[in-house]
Amino acid sequence: MRNLLSHSLWMDTPMILNISLTWLAIQEKYFY
């Protein structure tokens, strides 16, 4: 169970980073 959870977190982290980077790119595009 613990292994599955850590694997899930490891898989989700890049997605969260991608969303954050995408959001920053959108903000730059529209607000600067």
PDB file with one MODEL, atoms N, CA, C and O in Angstrom:
MODEL        1
ATOM      1  N   MET A   1       0.841  -1.204   0.000  1.00  0.00           N
ATOM      2  CA  MET A   1       0.000   0.000   0.000  1.00  0.00           C
ATOM      3  C   MET A   1       0.874   1.252   0.000  1.00  0.00           C
ATOM      4  O   MET A   1       0.660   2.181  -0.779  1.00  0.00           O
ATOM      5  N   ARG A   2       1.856   1.253   0.886  1.00  0.00           N
ATOM      6  CA  ARG A   2       2.756   2.400   0.963  1.00  0.00           C
ATOM      7  C   ARG A   2       3.492   2.622  -0.366  1.00  0.00           C
ATOM      8  O   ARG A   2       3.673   3.754  -0.815  1.00  0.00           O
ATOM      9  N   ASN A   3       3.905   1.517  -0.971  1.00  0.00           N
ATOM     10  CA  ASN A   3       4.599   1.595  -2.252  1.00  0.00           C
ATOM     11  C   ASN A   3       3.710   2.224  -3.319  1.00  0.00           C
ATOM     12  O   ASN A   3       4.158   3.069  -4.095  1.00  0.00           O
ATOM     13  N   LEU A   4       2.457   1.810  -3.350  1.00  0.00           N
ATOM     14  CA  LEU A   4       1.506   2.327  -4.314  1.00  0.00           C
ATOM     15  C   LEU A   4       1.294   3.828  -4.129  1.00  0.00           C
ATOM     16  O   LEU A   4       1.233   4.579  -5.102  1.00  0.00           O
ATOM     17  N   LEU A   5       1.184   4.252  -2.882  1.00  0.00           N
ATOM     18  CA  LEU A   5       0.969   5.661  -2.590  1.00  0.00           C
ATOM     19  C   LEU A   5       2.149   6.509  -3.048  1.00  0.00           C
ATOM     20  O   LEU A   5       1.960   7.538  -3.696  1.00  0.00           O
ATOM     21  N   SER A   6       3.366   6.081  -2.714  1.00  0.00           N
ATOM     22  CA  SER A   6       4.545   6.849  -3.113  1.00  0.00           C
ATOM     23  C   SER A   6       4.682   6.868  -4.630  1.00  0.00           C
ATOM     24  O   SER A   6       5.099   7.874  -5.204  1.00  0.00           O
ATOM     25  N   HIS A   7       4.336   5.770  -5.274  1.00  0.00           N
ATOM     26  CA  HIS A   7       4.378   5.725  -6.738  1.00  0.00           C
ATOM     27  C   HIS A   7       3.367   6.719  -7.315  1.00  0.00           C
ATOM     28  O   HIS A   7       3.659   7.424  -8.281  1.00  0.00           O
ATOM     29  N   SER A   8       2.189   6.766  -6.719  1.00  0.00           N
ATOM     30  CA  SER A   8       1.157   7.684  -7.174  1.00  0.00           C
ATOM     31  C   SER A   8       1.615   9.139  -7.029  1.00  0.00           C
ATOM     32  O   SER A   8       1.416   9.952  -7.932  1.00  0.00           O
ATOM     33  N   LEU A   9       2.228   9.458  -5.887  1.00  0.00           N
ATOM     34  CA  LEU A   9       2.734  10.813  -5.684  1.00  0.00           C
ATOM     35  C   LEU A   9       3.820  11.147  -6.694  1.00  0.00           C
ATOM     36  O   LEU A   9       3.859  12.252  -7.234  1.00  0.00           O
ATOM     37  N   TRP A  10       4.702  10.184  -6.945  1.00  0.00           N
ATOM     38  CA  TRP A  10       5.786  10.391  -7.901  1.00  0.00           C
ATOM     39  C   TRP A  10       5.234  10.628  -9.298  1.00  0.00           C
ATOM     40  O   TRP A  10       5.786  11.414 -10.068  1.00  0.00           O
ATOM     41  N   MET A  11       4.140   9.944  -9.621  1.00  0.00           N
ATOM     42  CA  MET A  11       3.520  10.117 -10.931  1.00  0.00           C
ATOM     43  C   MET A  11       2.777  11.447 -11.030  1.00  0.00           C
ATOM     44  O   MET A  11       2.752  12.061 -12.097  1.00  0.00           O
ATOM     45  N   ASP A  12       2.175  11.895  -9.938  1.00  0.00           N
ATOM     46  CA  ASP A  12       1.379  13.125  -9.958  1.00  0.00           C
ATOM     47  C   ASP A  12       2.227  14.388  -9.960  1.00  0.00           C
ATOM     48  O   ASP A  12       1.795  15.420 -10.474  1.00  0.00           O
ATOM     49  N   THR A  13       3.420  14.322  -9.395  1.00  0.00           N
ATOM     50  CA  THR A  13       4.239  15.526  -9.264  1.00  0.00           C
ATOM     51  C   THR A  13       4.545  16.194 -10.604  1.00  0.00           C
ATOM     52  O   THR A  13       4.369  17.408 -10.707  1.00  0.00           O
ATOM     53  N   PRO A  14       4.992  15.472 -11.638  1.00  0.00           N
ATOM     54  CA  PRO A  14       5.253  16.138 -12.918  1.00  0.00           C
ATOM     55  C   PRO A  14       4.010  16.821 -13.493  1.00  0.00           C
ATOM     56  O   PRO A  14       4.107  17.883 -14.109  1.00  0.00           O
ATOM     57  N   MET A  15       2.851  16.208 -13.290  1.00  0.00           N
ATOM     58  CA  MET A  15       1.614  16.801 -13.791  1.00  0.00           C
ATOM     59  C   MET A  15       1.346  18.124 -13.091  1.00  0.00           C
ATOM     60  O   MET A  15       0.979  19.104 -13.739  1.00  0.00           O
ATOM     61  N   ILE A  16       1.527  18.163 -11.766  1.00  0.00           N
ATOM     62  CA  ILE A  16       1.339  19.400 -11.007  1.00  0.00           C
ATOM     63  C   ILE A  16       2.317  20.470 -11.488  1.00  0.00           C
ATOM     64  O   ILE A  16       1.942  21.630 -11.657  1.00  0.00           O
ATOM     65  N   LEU A  17       3.568  20.077 -11.707  1.00  0.00           N
ATOM     66  CA  LEU A  17       4.565  21.024 -12.207  1.00  0.00           C
ATOM     67  C   LEU A  17       4.193  21.535 -13.588  1.00  0.00           C
ATOM     68  O   LEU A  17       4.344  22.722 -13.875  1.00  0.00           O
ATOM     69  N   ASN A  18       3.711  20.649 -14.440  1.00  0.00           N
ATOM     70  CA  ASN A  18       3.302  21.066 -15.786  1.00  0.00           C
ATOM     71  C   ASN A  18       2.155  22.063 -15.729  1.00  0.00           C
ATOM     72  O   ASN A  18       2.154  23.049 -16.467  1.00  0.00           O
ATOM     73  N   ILE A  19       1.183  21.819 -14.866  1.00  0.00           N
ATOM     74  CA  ILE A  19       0.059  22.742 -14.717  1.00  0.00           C
ATOM     75  C   ILE A  19       0.551  24.103 -14.228  1.00  0.00           C
ATOM     76  O   ILE A  19       0.117  25.144 -14.721  1.00  0.00           O
ATOM     77  N   SER A  20       1.464  24.084 -13.252  1.00  0.00           N
ATOM     78  CA  SER A  20       2.009  25.339 -12.729  1.00  0.00           C
ATOM     79  C   SER A  20       2.761  26.109 -13.805  1.00  0.00           C
ATOM     80  O   SER A  20       2.593  27.321 -13.940  1.00  0.00           O
ATOM     81  N   LEU A  21       3.587  25.409 -14.566  1.00  0.00           N
ATOM     82  CA  LEU A  21       4.347  26.060 -15.635  1.00  0.00           C
ATOM     83  C   LEU A  21       3.419  26.597 -16.722  1.00  0.00           C
ATOM     84  O   LEU A  21       3.637  27.685 -17.254  1.00  0.00           O
ATOM     85  N   THR A  22       2.398  25.836 -17.040  1.00  0.00           N
ATOM     86  CA  THR A  22       1.433  26.275 -18.043  1.00  0.00           C
ATOM     87  C   THR A  22       0.715  27.530 -17.572  1.00  0.00           C
ATOM     88  O   THR A  22       0.526  28.470 -18.344  1.00  0.00           O
ATOM     89  N   TRP A  23       0.316  27.545 -16.307  1.00  0.00           N
ATOM     90  CA  TRP A  23      -0.359  28.704 -15.737  1.00  0.00           C
ATOM     91  C   TRP A  23       0.537  29.934 -15.774  1.00  0.00           C
ATOM     92  O   TRP A  23       0.082  31.031 -16.101  1.00  0.00           O
ATOM     93  N   LEU A  24       1.814  29.751 -15.440  1.00  0.00           N
ATOM     94  CA  LEU A  24       2.759  30.869 -15.496  1.00  0.00           C
ATOM     95  C   LEU A  24       2.902  31.378 -16.924  1.00  0.00           C
ATOM     96  O   LEU A  24       2.958  32.587 -17.149  1.00  0.00           O
ATOM     97  N   ALA A  25       2.960  30.472 -17.881  1.00  0.00           N
ATOM     98  CA  ALA A  25       3.075  30.866 -19.288  1.00  0.00           C
ATOM     99  C   ALA A  25       1.843  31.663 -19.724  1.00  0.00           C
ATOM    100  O   ALA A  25       1.961  32.665 -20.428  1.00  0.00           O
ATOM    101  N   ILE A  26       0.671  31.213 -19.302  1.00  0.00           N
ATOM    102  CA  ILE A  26      -0.571  31.932 -19.627  1.00  0.00           C
ATOM    103  C   ILE A  26      -0.557  33.327 -19.008  1.00  0.00           C
ATOM    104  O   ILE A  26      -0.931  34.300 -19.662  1.00  0.00           O
ATOM    105  N   GLN A  27      -0.130  33.426 -17.759  1.00  0.00           N
ATOM    106  CA  GLN A  27      -0.074  34.735 -17.102  1.00  0.00           C
ATOM    107  C   GLN A  27       0.885  35.674 -17.840  1.00  0.00           C
ATOM    108  O   GLN A  27       0.572  36.846 -18.048  1.00  0.00           O
ATOM    109  N   GLU A  28       2.035  35.165 -18.228  1.00  0.00           N
ATOM    110  CA  GLU A  28       2.992  35.997 -18.961  1.00  0.00           C
ATOM    111  C   GLU A  28       2.393  36.467 -20.272  1.00  0.00           C
ATOM    112  O   GLU A  28       2.547  37.627 -20.654  1.00  0.00           O
ATOM    113  N   LYS A  29       1.711  35.567 -20.959  1.00  0.00           N
ATOM    114  CA  LYS A  29       1.148  35.883 -22.262  1.00  0.00           C
ATOM    115  C   LYS A  29       0.099  36.983 -22.160  1.00  0.00           C
ATOM    116  O   LYS A  29       0.060  37.883 -22.999  1.00  0.00           O
ATOM    117  N   TYR A  30      -0.748  36.917 -21.142  1.00  0.00           N
ATOM    118  CA  TYR A  30      -1.867  37.840 -21.071  1.00  0.00           C
ATOM    119  C   TYR A  30      -1.619  39.084 -20.228  1.00  0.00           C
ATOM    120  O   TYR A  30      -2.298  40.095 -20.412  1.00  0.00           O
ATOM    121  N   PHE A  31      -0.666  39.031 -19.315  1.00  0.00           N
ATOM    122  CA  PHE A  31      -0.508  40.157 -18.399  1.00  0.00           C
ATOM    123  C   PHE A  31       0.764  40.953 -18.612  1.00  0.00           C
ATOM    124  O   PHE A  31       0.994  41.945 -17.920  1.00  0.00           O
ATOM    125  N   TYR A  32       1.611  40.531 -19.575  1.00  0.00           N
ATOM    126  CA  TYR A  32       2.837  41.302 -19.789  1.00  0.00           C
ATOM    127  C   TYR A  32       2.955  41.779 -21.221  1.00  0.00           C
ATOM    128  O   TYR A  32       3.930  42.444 -21.571  1.00  0.00           O
TER     129      TYR A  32
ENDMDL
END
